[in-house]
Amino acid sequence: MHADWLIPDWPAPAGVRAVFTTRAGGVSPVPYDSLNLGDHVGDQPANVAANRDVLRRATGSHPVFLQQVHGSEVRVLDTATPDGQKADACVTDQAGLACTIMVADCLPVLLASEDGAVVAAAHAGWRGLAGSPAGPYGVLEAVYESFRALAQQKRAQAAIKTIAWLGPCIGPSAFEVGAEVKAAFEAAQPDAGRCFAPCGSGKYLADLPALARLRLKAMGIAQVYGNDGGDAWCTVRNPSRFFSHRRDAGVAGNGFGTTGRMAACVWRV
């Protein structure tokens, strides 16, 4: 692993590995410098392929890259699953396949069963996290449903003990949203309002990791590690380490209007 990449500090069971890449370790030029893993942001395909090979070799796994659309669809991965499947979360019980989520501000959420039999990853932007206004059912609920179903196939047990890790994302000091975003979360969970701080003119600063923790807690997942909302985890506040779509896309003087993508991966060995 590259020394700058993040290795989750969580009590993962033996046989489960995880990593969050940073900008470091790849071959792409500015503005994708250097480990851009997204094939949809304008980088040269050869560079993206080389960067993905860096990730494969470093992890000793086969990362499966999704076509993420800010929804709640989940893919169950097997050895025949190709890259580019439309989904915002994935789950597997097969060794050597890395559940992989690309981000450049959205929140990556990794899951593992305490016995190490099943792992999952979810792309939690605010739309996918908020889900349907009819009830608290978004991408985290969807992936956990698939996760539990696969875990219960492995062993007949109703209670599946699960741990979660939250990776870097746009932080609560940078994520300005409108009142409609706050309303979308409060429609499902009224106490979600405490994760929004007024910042004038009908705008709020949203705490995406705190909103994810609320959802995970409601699902019965109490062991949640990683991103605590501090600036060290903020993709916007750390330009030398993290890509950020909000910071870089269309910023005056950038000259490119785009940025690269990082990846959060979890896999069984």
C-alpha atoms as one frame of an Amber mdcrd trajectory, in Angstrom:
protein
   0.000   0.000   0.000   1.143   3.555  -0.652   2.201   5.258   2.581  -0.338
   8.082   2.078  -3.375   5.811   1.697  -5.708   5.350   4.671  -5.961   1.930
   6.280  -9.189   1.883   8.331  -8.687   1.744  12.072 -11.539  -0.607  12.935
 -11.764  -4.045  14.568 -12.003  -5.926  11.291 -12.092  -9.705  11.660  -9.220
 -11.837  10.457  -9.428 -12.186   6.715 -11.018  -8.779   6.014  -8.943  -5.975
   4.518  -9.833  -2.394   3.597  -8.206   0.729   2.185  -9.046   4.270   1.129
  -6.848   5.693  -1.608  -5.698   9.313  -1.791  -4.349  11.401  -4.654  -0.935
   9.759  -4.255   0.644   6.883  -6.118  -0.603   7.140  -9.703   0.405   8.315
 -13.161  -2.258  10.894 -14.112  -1.277  14.515 -14.836  -2.916  17.695 -13.494
  -5.800  18.046 -12.600  -6.074  14.285 -11.990  -2.742  14.074 -10.236  -1.992
  11.420  -9.619  -4.059   8.362  -8.649  -7.332   9.119 -10.423  -9.470   5.958
 -10.518 -12.510   7.428 -12.294 -12.997   6.613 -15.965 -15.774   9.207 -16.393
 -14.028  12.475 -15.540 -12.012  13.163 -18.704  -8.716  11.525 -17.784  -6.970
   9.454 -20.453  -8.202   5.825 -20.407  -4.621   4.525 -20.352  -3.902   6.527
 -17.203  -7.028   5.271 -15.463  -6.198   1.679 -16.423  -2.661   2.078 -15.065
  -3.961   3.599 -11.817  -6.496   0.811 -11.342  -3.696  -1.678 -11.868  -1.746
   0.060  -9.079  -4.727  -0.538  -6.794  -5.087  -4.171  -7.864  -1.424  -4.932
  -7.271  -1.313  -3.091  -3.947  -4.352  -4.873  -2.519  -3.857  -8.263  -4.139
  -7.576  -8.185  -4.922  -9.878  -7.570  -7.871 -11.655  -4.232  -7.313 -15.021
  -4.090  -9.093 -15.842  -0.533 -10.198 -19.492   0.520 -10.430 -21.285   3.168
 -12.463 -22.537   5.269  -9.564 -25.708   7.330 -10.030 -26.563   8.668  -6.528
 -29.259   6.049  -6.062 -29.787   3.025  -3.835 -29.343   0.034  -6.132 -27.089
  -2.741  -4.814 -25.047  -5.302  -6.740 -24.078  -8.679  -5.321 -20.598  -9.280
  -6.710 -19.233 -12.566  -8.010 -16.327 -13.448 -10.264 -18.427 -12.785 -13.372
 -19.438  -9.245 -12.389 -17.947  -6.753 -14.885 -16.988  -3.170 -14.165 -19.530
  -0.500 -15.026 -22.668  -2.012 -13.499 -25.125   0.733 -12.485 -25.352   0.751
  -8.682 -24.306   2.763  -5.643 -23.469  -0.131  -3.349 -22.142  -3.659  -3.575
 -21.783  -6.714  -1.366 -19.949 -10.018  -1.618 -19.042 -13.150   0.284 -16.376
 -14.209  -2.203 -12.685 -13.900  -1.385 -10.515 -11.755  -3.607 -13.307  -9.468
  -4.848 -13.067  -5.913  -3.528 -16.306  -4.015  -3.011 -15.227  -0.634  -4.378
 -16.765   2.840  -4.185 -15.363   5.934  -5.921 -15.701   9.330  -4.249 -14.619
  12.949  -4.487 -16.818  14.450  -1.705 -19.532  11.837  -1.114 -19.223   9.553
   1.903 -17.905   6.002   1.449 -19.309   3.499   3.942 -17.702   0.070   4.398
 -19.366  -2.844   6.207 -18.096  -6.187   7.462 -19.764  -8.951   9.417 -17.946
  -9.705  12.654 -17.193 -13.227  11.475 -15.656 -11.873   8.260 -17.985 -13.828
   5.979 -19.525 -10.853   4.158 -18.337  -7.351   3.216 -20.034  -4.410   1.535
 -19.444  -0.833   0.378 -21.844   2.048  -0.241 -21.629   5.445  -1.954 -23.517
   7.834   0.325 -24.056  11.219  -1.226 -26.884  13.176   0.351 -29.467  11.967
  -2.191 -28.625   8.304  -1.761 -28.345   8.661   1.993 -31.661  10.505   2.385
 -33.500   8.042   0.144 -37.264   8.085  -0.187 -39.270  10.809   1.573 -41.830
   8.118   2.430 -39.508   6.564   4.985 -35.880   6.097   6.047 -34.875   3.872
   3.153 -31.825   4.951   1.220 -28.584   3.413   0.031 -27.461   2.326   3.517
 -30.725   0.521   4.237 -30.600  -1.089   0.790 -27.054  -2.374   1.108 -27.654
  -3.614   4.648 -30.687  -5.566   3.460 -28.549  -7.325   0.830 -25.710  -7.711
   3.326 -27.962  -9.406   5.880 -29.521 -11.692   3.264 -26.112 -12.871   2.096
 -24.830 -13.296   5.657 -27.858 -15.357   6.620 -27.233 -17.663   3.672 -23.843
 -18.379   5.200 -25.267 -19.264   8.612 -28.776 -19.565   9.986 -28.757 -16.731
  12.496 -31.145 -13.809  12.739 -28.736 -11.374  14.409 -25.876 -10.410  12.111
 -23.229  -8.497  14.041 -21.880  -5.764  11.794 -19.156  -3.125  11.961 -18.963
  -0.030   9.773 -16.256   2.425   8.727 -16.857   5.902   7.319 -14.228   7.327
   4.998 -13.291  10.912   4.091 -15.966  13.146   2.570 -16.945  16.795   2.354
 -16.989  17.929   5.964 -19.550  19.853   8.026 -17.527  23.062   7.747 -17.752
  22.964   3.928 -20.981  21.188   2.941 -23.447  24.024   2.360 -26.927  22.872
   1.348 -30.417  24.302   0.933 -33.446  23.890   3.155 -34.785  21.152   0.867
 -31.894  18.881   1.825 -32.561  19.368   5.529 -36.268  18.718   4.934 -35.514
  15.485   3.043 -33.644  14.049   6.020 -36.098  15.300   8.623 -38.993  13.715
   6.715 -37.436  10.316   7.461 -35.815  11.082  10.826 -36.953  14.248  12.642
 -33.848  14.211  14.856 -31.679  14.576  11.716 -32.236  18.310  12.059 -29.473
  18.489  14.634 -26.975  17.570  11.891 -27.604  20.894  10.125 -26.166  24.234
  11.267 -27.758  27.451   9.894 -25.340  29.565   7.881 -27.626  32.337   6.616
 -30.081  32.997   3.768 -31.901  29.690   4.164 -28.677  27.712   3.885 -27.239
  25.093   6.224 -23.950  23.316   6.830 -24.692  19.581   6.755 -22.785  16.953
   8.715 -22.815  13.997   6.322 -20.951  11.550   8.624 -23.331  12.356  11.497
 -26.334  11.770   9.224 -24.887   8.396   8.216 -24.311   7.463  11.857 -27.960
   8.247  12.618 -29.092   5.921   9.833 -26.699   3.159  10.875 -27.820   3.428
  14.505 -31.467   3.143  13.436 -30.525  -0.064  11.600 -28.929  -1.482  14.739
 -25.297  -0.934  13.726 -23.664   0.501  16.821 -19.994  -0.133  15.996 -19.173
   2.711  13.613 -15.594   3.883  13.109 -13.716   6.394  11.002 -14.883   9.865
   9.964 -15.969  11.950  12.964 -16.629  15.123  10.993 -13.259  16.709  11.786
 -11.377  18.744   9.187  -8.724  16.041   8.815 -11.417  13.898   7.138 -12.708
  16.692   4.892 -12.036  16.274   1.182 -12.520  20.003   0.557 -10.112  21.149
   3.280  -7.209  18.885   2.257  -6.423  19.652  -1.412  -2.981  18.057  -1.427
  -4.373  14.724  -0.225  -7.968  14.398  -1.461  -9.874  15.069  -4.656 -12.962
  17.260  -4.192 -15.582  17.876  -6.840 -17.103  20.824  -4.986 -13.722  22.461
  -4.441 -12.241  21.874  -7.892 -15.027  21.674 -10.478 -15.468  25.049 -12.131
 -13.323  26.939  -9.633 -11.923  30.135 -11.134  -8.297  29.630 -12.028  -8.568
  25.857 -12.039  -8.714  25.872 -15.807 -10.093  22.343 -15.950 -13.443  22.276
 -14.162 -12.997  18.711 -13.017 -11.153  16.491 -10.597 -10.234  12.841 -10.055
 -11.809  10.106  -7.970 -10.528   8.155  -4.964 -11.681   4.691  -3.932 -12.746
   2.919  -0.761 -12.325  -0.842  -0.954 -13.143  -3.749   1.361 -12.462  -7.398
   0.581 -12.013 -10.881   1.997  -8.683 -12.633   1.609
